[in-house]
Amino acid sequence: MIPGRDQLKRLWFTAFDALHADALVLRHVARHDLVVVVNLHQVSPTPNPFWSPLHPVLFGELVDFVAPRFRVTTFGRLAEAAGDPRPALVLSFDDGYHDYVEYALPALDARGLPSNQNVIVDCVRSGEPPAIVRLCDFLVQAPRSLVDEIRLPGAEGLRLAGDSTGDKTRYGVALCNFVKLRSREDAAPLWAELERVMARFDGLRPTRMMTLADVRAAAREHEIGCHSKQHDSMEFESDAWFEADLDACAAFFRDELQQPLGVYAFPNGSARRSLLDILFRRGVRHVLLVGEDYSTRTSRIHPRFTFGASSSPELRARAVGFRGYLRAFTQPRPRGDRAVLEALS
């Protein structure tokens, strides 16, 4: 029998772990003074095939693994990491889910480790998750018959193929990408159709978000960044639209958190070079993207490794940024701000 994709993935990470390849990658990271930025979202014991969280047990393993091997720090303190023989690592959370308070912060605080949390301004104010997360909540909780009623203009053939975890994951990723990777104006008719279907389901339990009090409490020991006002894909919006959104975010940080907006994480990694120029002109010190690659201590623009793991071997491989290590040999390219800006041009 030919092994399936999930089985092949487990075999690969098991072999990586058995060969202690994480130590080899870690030496590469230290030798080149690279920075690993681990991008996390939810830490929860509740499984979700459409929006996979990291189980708290695995998160505990993650912090136990990185604590002795890395200088775990924040973006604002990267310069302070100079001189430490260990490479720097940032645990960077997006969206501001309440499970960060429930499960991540206790594990971090018990070990004295800092983190970066990038909140969505309107979600902190309203307590409601962003629209794309509410859609995933609907996909998990609604009956299959109602999910099958979703028919979006331009994606009529997009269907949930089956009830397996793999089927749900593939459908959820495809549906969310179709909706979110466009401007707010272009997405409006799609959301109107989705809202029509979702309105037929009573009792939706939306994902819980951090409150303003939660954010203020976390800010005492952890770094708070911004993940936009409403989680829009900014590369599809005009510069003027982005500046207005940024104005609202900066006002929230000034008035509600009593701190400047120093870290900005683009939703969905969606950015243009002109938007980065606006951020730096407005005093933002660190800009966070995706990119599945290492950053550097002197960078202001940081690629991040999207983090998820279903086993300890996979966790250790992803914690050292194995994808960036493989890319260094298969697709070598320069790192740093200039390289990122050229890629965005």
Buried (B, 14 or more C-beta within 10 A) or exposed (E): EEEEEEEEBBEEBBEBBEEEBBEEBBEBBBEEBBBBBBBBBBBBEEEBBBBBBBBBEBBBBBBEBBBEBBBBBBBBEBEEBEEEEBBBBBBBBBBBBBBBBBBBBEBBBEEEBBBBBBBBBBBBBEEBBBBBBBBBBBBBBBEEEBBEEBEBEEBEEEBBEEEEBEBBBBBBEBBBEBBBBBBBEEBEEBBEBBEEBBEEBEEEEEBBBBBBEBBBBBBEEBBBBBBBBBBBBBBBBEEEBBBEBBEBBBEBBEEBBEEEBBBBBBBBBBBBBEBBEBBBEBEBBBBBBBBBBBBBBEBBBBBBBBBBBBBBBBBBBBBBBBBBBEBBEEEEEEBEBEBBEEEBE
